[in-house]
Amino acid sequence: MPQAMADRPTTFWPTRYWHALPDGRVQCDVCPRACKLHEGQEGLCFVRARREGRIVLTTYGRSSGYCIDPIEKKPLNHFLPGTPVLSFGTAGCNLACKFCQNWDISKSREIDTLADEAAPEAIAEAAVRLGCRSVAYTYNDPVIFMEYAIDVARACRARGVKSVAVTAGYICPEPRRELYHHMDAANVDLKGFTERFYHKVCGGHLTPVLDTLCYLKHETEVWFEITTLLIPGENDTDEELDAMTRWVVEHLGPEVPLHFTAFHPDWKMRDTPHTPASTLTRARRIALGNGVRYAYTGNVHDPAGASTYCSACGAVLVGRDWYVLSDWNLSADGRCSSCGTPCAGVFEQRPGQWGPKRVPVRLRDPLH
């Protein structure tokens, strides 16, 4: 349900995706929630609100913080491996996942969460200055701050910096086209593969996410990978994993990388146990058995499950120990050094050497 906005200083940034309803409310058309707002209300995401008869974005230019991460942390294993990515998010989210592991950001309604601010050009300049090959819109979902993300992406593209969306893919078709027109890569959370799980645990629906994945594959040049957080007793059965990985191969193709990551108790699921490493290994085995060429385990120490292998000869192409690249056996054009088979992805002649470092950054370059 829409929430009444607190009286707080902020910048109300105009948005495009909304329309007026006959009953006097205004509907937000960015995501399938279709929040219908009276004056002074905000949607479930907390950051898209009705002001003076229109929908505005209340967090443009403000961030919960900036940090340089390894690109593998997004996770992206086939997009500029080993390189640093300047990462930031804002506040709020358009889903209500009970297991959210960034809940202090995604569920925040407090403006104090937004401790830093920067104009799009300042972020692009910082990425260049700090040696980052890309900027990631992450920690919370860029769908809800898409106007800011798009402006940052434009500024980055002008400076030769790539843009990465880390997203749940819960977005309507028209804004989806605009957002991904400006993205170079994405990691999409496919949170489960049943409507029950999406409705009960995430407060959303499965079909819009599948639509986003199909759109990315068949109508864009965006490189994307998929992550599924496996939660004991919720989305980790053999039957569900089999159905999901078969769907990926049939509808997206065998070359889309899948990441199976471990849950830890958080937010509203603190009584649910940690995911055993064996569950991730089982999921990876099912995916590979169904024809997925690149399947990974995450949030556990598993060098074998984190490494990339040639789909033809089985040679190690990119060895990984956590976020450290231990092997590199790709040619300059992204082929297996042993047999010449191409490896799907976006690679450069040499891998980056950023490693596991995580470096917080303060920008403080306000819009006004």
Secondary structure, 3 states (H helix, E strand, C coil): CCEECCCCCCCCEECCCEEECCCCCEEECCCCCCCEECCCEECCCCCEEEECCEEEECCCCEECEEEEEEHHHCCCCCECCCCEEEEEECCCCCCCCCCCCCHHHHCCCCHHHCCEEECHHHHHHHHHHCCCCEEEECCCCCCCCHHHHHHHHHHHHHCCCEEEEEECCCCCHHHHHHHHHCCCEEEEECCCCCHHHHHHHHCCCCHHHHHHHHHHHHHCCCEEEEEEEECCCCCCCHHHHHHHHHHHHHHCCCCCCEEEEECCCCCCCCCCCCCCHHHHHHHHHHHHHCCCCCEEEECCCCHHHHCEECCCCCCEEEEEECCEEEEECECCCCEECCCCCECCCECCCCCCCCCCCCEEECCCECCC
